[in-house]
């Protein structure tokens, strides 16, 4: 008996998320179909013009916008940014430095600093446990 292996497929929203692009800005044929793992791999290895254009100029999904601005997704929401932004809009925000962006960047820096402190503490504890005599 032969087992037929079917190609893994995903919804366009999942594929767009993996590609780091805003689904609503993708071509209709991408949004209306399903994407196989092989197709996703091909899109990542050899991005077509529409994908290169979206990655370069947007509109970008919120996770990408947050990363480009150096804030969390929650920070975007607190700043009133709920929609996808283009690269140009992101650059404008960086230049203008609105109060919410300055505050959220500072918050994000503190979160990273605290995360590093905890990671270091845990590593030191683990190293201490490795050196403890065993009975």
ABEGO torsion letter per residue (X at the ends): XBBBBBBBBBBAAAAAAAAGBBAAABBAAAAABBBBAAAAAAAAABBBAAAAAAAAAOBBBAAAAAAAAGBBAAAAAAAGBABBBBAAAAAAAAAAGBAAAAAAAAAAAAAAAAAAAAAAAAAAAAAAAAABBBX
